[in-house]
Amino acid sequence: MKQTGTADPEETMQRRVRRRRVFYIPGYDPFHPRRYRELYRSESRAQAAISGYEIAQTPKKGEGPYGWHVEATIDGAEVQSDVEVLYWSDIVRESMNISVAQAYWLLIRTAWVYISSGSLWRLMRLRKGPLIAAFYPVGMLLLQLAIALFAGSLAYAIVAVFAHPIVGVIASWPVIAGILRWFKRNDNRFYAYYLMHDYAYSSATKGANPPELEARIRSFGDEVAKALTDDVDEVLVVGHSYGAHIGVSILADLLREGRVPANGPTLSLLTLGHVIPMVSFLPEAKRLRADLRFLSERDDITWVDVTAPGDGCAFALCDPVAVSGVATEKQRWPLVFSAAFTQSLKPETWKAKRWHFFQLHFQYLCAFDAPKDYDYFQITAGPLTLGDRYAGRASSKSLKRAPQSPHTSMAA
């Protein structure tokens, strides 16, 4: 089998990029896309100052998804890139709009799906970080419930002494409910509900795309297909976290349906901090597993996957195709390597960030003190296509490829 993600430099003719379309797909995130615009603005300036190139951002002109325009001068080349966010935060917010009681029921159902399907035990063989992130909301929500019940029992005991026990029971319920609601309102401090919803979203359908997400993937594909008829040199799709597997399905659909022009722009996929096994290991993730296999065998795209062991929320250096049990001898992609947080960030920066797990999960979109061969802004605004930038590079030696998924059936 050809070494995964490698390309022969002699077979690769560099195509200098003058214009690029970038489509960024967020993870399971309820925030407005302006958050990504401001993050790109501040972090691109910081990286340009560190790395010695020029980059500027202006508002987007015209219709289409929310986005911005980037002009950069890198390695003496002037490049224009239009970055657009394929956001689905409205779907995320709707899925999170439930009561406290519904949240605890969702917690039980999610745990049952992962345990009964055998997925949890197989995921444990991969990286520990995402599993810790999965167990965290279980422990935190149970702790919150214990605190609320303890406070309610105290209220009962006090009221029962001075009144009837039945009055004590009646008095305890508002205390319990009030404390649980307080924890939910302040989840930006604890992230228990947020993480629980993240894992619960896919487990609700046992890995199949919910109908509303499937419809959104179709509309996202239409936007990318339009860009492929534009006068640009590269169309780059970037999927972060949960958005990584959405990006895989978008490209797989376009290629299957013949919507990628043979002589059109270069089509590239960059996945960052992926959590694909959390979905692909579930029994009904047949569509995703089929898309992973299909895309991994294509020779008309480039797929690069970047993670880092320092990111506790991602399945770092895990080949998403191989660990899902659907790799074949024809596999070409993805090229998998590490963003090497501990080497690319100064010791003081790493020390300040290492326990801020969500901040590290977004580090792929940020500036590095001493970038090695990963620079998000050179990829999205520089003069090389993704394939040319990493031509000849091999996947990391510590890559995990052993099949682990208990479910490998695929959609027809």
Disulfide bonds with the S-S distance in Angstrom:
none
